[in-house]
Amino acid sequence: MRESVTYLALQRPMLSAGIGMKAVALIWPGTALVCLLAMSPLPLAVGLAAHVVLRWAYKKDPQVIAIYLKYAETADHYQPYVRERCKGAQRPIGYGRGVRC
């Protein structure tokens, strides 16, 4: 039986300072804008804290942002149970129509 060689470097996302590029693009430009508008270095501490938390999360699972974005997209629409009054996808007559799984 043949086994294919899988290079982990090809499966992991590119990280910048330990977090993904989308997270970097979300945190630091917003932090810089708030710093400029507030004329205070305090938002830098908040941005650094967010960076540290996301770095910890990326260390646990490098796909954490992709997973969260997929969840945020389907959170209100996905229902893992059978709905009682589902009219769109009913079973044909004679095949347990009206019987819950």
MIVEX-894891 format. One record per residue (C-alpha): residue number from 1; residue in one letter; x negated, y negated, z negated. Coordinates in Angstrom, 1 decimal, m for minus. Example, Ala and Ser with C-alpha at 12.3 -4.5 7.8 and 13.67 -1.06 7.14 Angstrom:
BEGIN
+-----+------+--------+--------+--------+
! seq ! type !     xx !     yy !     zz !
+-----+------+--------+--------+--------+
!   1 !    A !  m12.3 !    4.5 !   m7.8 !
!   2 !    S !  m13.7 !    1.1 !   m7.1 !
+-----+------+--------+--------+--------+
//
This chain:
BEGIN
+-----+------+--------+--------+--------+
! seq ! type !     xx !     yy !     zz !
+-----+------+--------+--------+--------+
!   1 !    M !    0.0 !    0.0 !    0.0 !
!   2 !    R !   m1.3 !   m3.4 !    1.0 !
!   3 !    E !   m1.3 !   m6.4 !   m1.4 !
!   4 !    S !   m1.5 !   m9.9 !   m0.2 !
!   5 !    V !   m3.8 !  m12.4 !   m1.9 !
!   6 !    T !   m2.0 !  m15.3 !   m3.4 !
!   7 !    Y !   m4.0 !  m18.4 !   m4.2 !
!   8 !    L !   m2.4 !  m20.3 !   m7.1 !
!   9 !    A !   m3.8 !  m23.6 !   m5.9 !
!  10 !    L !   m1.5 !  m23.4 !   m2.9 !
!  11 !    Q !    1.6 !  m22.8 !   m5.0 !
!  12 !    R !    1.0 !  m25.5 !   m7.6 !
!  13 !    P !    2.1 !  m29.1 !   m6.9 !
!  14 !    M !   m0.5 !  m31.9 !   m6.6 !
!  15 !    L !   m0.9 !  m33.6 !  m10.0 !
!  16 !    S !   m2.2 !  m37.1 !  m10.7 !
!  17 !    A !   m3.6 !  m37.5 !  m14.2 !
!  18 !    G !   m1.8 !  m34.3 !  m15.3 !
!  19 !    I !    1.7 !  m35.2 !  m13.9 !
!  20 !    G !    3.4 !  m35.1 !  m10.5 !
!  21 !    M !    3.3 !  m37.9 !   m8.0 !
!  22 !    K !    7.1 !  m38.6 !   m8.3 !
!  23 !    A !    6.7 !  m39.0 !  m12.1 !
!  24 !    V !    3.7 !  m41.3 !  m11.6 !
!  25 !    A !    5.7 !  m43.4 !   m9.1 !
!  26 !    L !    8.6 !  m43.6 !  m11.6 !
!  27 !    I !    6.7 !  m44.5 !  m14.7 !
!  28 !    W !    3.8 !  m46.8 !  m13.9 !
!  29 !    P !    5.4 !  m49.3 !  m11.4 !
!  30 !    G !    8.3 !  m49.8 !  m13.7 !
!  31 !    T !    6.0 !  m50.2 !  m16.7 !
!  32 !    A !    3.9 !  m52.8 !  m14.8 !
!  33 !    L !    7.0 !  m54.7 !  m13.8 !
!  34 !    V !    8.3 !  m54.8 !  m17.3 !
!  35 !    C !    4.9 !  m55.9 !  m18.6 !
!  36 !    L !    4.9 !  m58.8 !  m16.1 !
!  37 !    L !    8.4 !  m59.9 !  m16.9 !
!  38 !    A !    8.0 !  m59.5 !  m20.7 !
!  39 !    M !    4.5 !  m61.0 !  m20.8 !
!  40 !    S !    3.6 !  m58.4 !  m23.4 !
!  41 !    P !    1.4 !  m55.3 !  m23.5 !
!  42 !    L !    4.0 !  m53.4 !  m25.5 !
!  43 !    P !    5.6 !  m51.7 !  m22.5 !
!  44 !    L !    2.2 !  m50.2 !  m21.7 !
!  45 !    A !    2.4 !  m48.2 !  m24.9 !
!  46 !    V !    5.9 !  m47.0 !  m23.9 !
!  47 !    G !    4.6 !  m46.0 !  m20.4 !
!  48 !    L !    1.6 !  m44.2 !  m21.9 !
!  49 !    A !    3.9 !  m42.3 !  m24.3 !
!  50 !    A !    6.1 !  m41.2 !  m21.4 !
!  51 !    H !    3.0 !  m40.2 !  m19.5 !
!  52 !    V !    1.8 !  m38.1 !  m22.4 !
!  53 !    V !    5.2 !  m36.4 !  m22.9 !
!  54 !    L !    5.4 !  m35.6 !  m19.1 !
!  55 !    R !    1.9 !  m34.3 !  m19.1 !
!  56 !    W !    2.8 !  m31.9 !  m21.9 !
!  57 !    A !    5.9 !  m30.8 !  m19.9 !
!  58 !    Y !    3.9 !  m30.3 !  m16.7 !
!  59 !    K !    1.4 !  m28.2 !  m18.6 !
!  60 !    K !    4.2 !  m25.9 !  m19.6 !
!  61 !    D !    5.8 !  m25.8 !  m16.2 !
!  62 !    P !    4.5 !  m27.7 !  m13.1 !
!  63 !    Q !    7.9 !  m27.6 !  m11.4 !
!  64 !    V !    9.7 !  m29.4 !  m14.3 !
!  65 !    I !   10.8 !  m32.4 !  m12.3 !
!  66 !    A !   11.9 !  m30.3 !   m9.3 !
!  67 !    I !   14.0 !  m28.2 !  m11.6 !
!  68 !    Y !   15.5 !  m31.2 !  m13.4 !
!  69 !    L !   16.4 !  m32.9 !  m10.1 !
!  70 !    K !   18.1 !  m29.8 !   m8.8 !
!  71 !    Y !   20.0 !  m29.5 !  m12.1 !
!  72 !    A !   21.0 !  m33.2 !  m12.0 !
!  73 !    E !   22.4 !  m32.6 !   m8.5 !
!  74 !    T !   24.5 !  m29.6 !   m9.3 !
!  75 !    A !   25.3 !  m30.1 !  m13.0 !
!  76 !    D !   28.9 !  m31.3 !  m12.6 !
!  77 !    H !   29.8 !  m29.1 !   m9.7 !
!  78 !    Y !   28.5 !  m25.7 !  m10.6 !
!  79 !    Q !   30.7 !  m23.4 !  m12.6 !
!  80 !    P !   29.3 !  m19.9 !  m13.4 !
!  81 !    Y !   32.7 !  m18.5 !  m14.3 !
!  82 !    V !   35.7 !  m17.6 !  m12.2 !
!  83 !    R !   38.3 !  m20.3 !  m12.1 !
!  84 !    E !   41.9 !  m19.3 !  m12.7 !
!  85 !    R !   43.6 !  m21.4 !  m10.1 !
!  86 !    C !   41.1 !  m21.2 !   m7.2 !
!  87 !    K !   43.0 !  m21.4 !   m4.0 !
!  88 !    G !   40.1 !  m21.8 !   m1.6 !
!  89 !    A !   38.4 !  m18.4 !   m1.9 !
!  90 !    Q !   41.0 !  m15.8 !   m3.0 !
!  91 !    R !   40.7 !  m12.1 !   m2.4 !
!  92 !    P !   42.9 !  m10.5 !    0.3 !
!  93 !    I !   46.1 !   m8.9 !   m0.6 !
!  94 !    G !   45.5 !   m5.3 !   m1.9 !
!  95 !    Y !   41.9 !   m6.0 !   m3.1 !
!  96 !    G !   42.6 !   m7.2 !   m6.6 !
!  97 !    R !   44.1 !  m10.6 !   m5.8 !
!  98 !    G !   44.9 !  m12.5 !   m8.9 !
!  99 !    V !   42.8 !  m10.2 !  m11.1 !
! 100 !    R !   39.9 !  m12.0 !  m13.0 !
! 101 !    C !   36.5 !  m10.4 !  m12.8 !
+-----+------+--------+--------+--------+
//
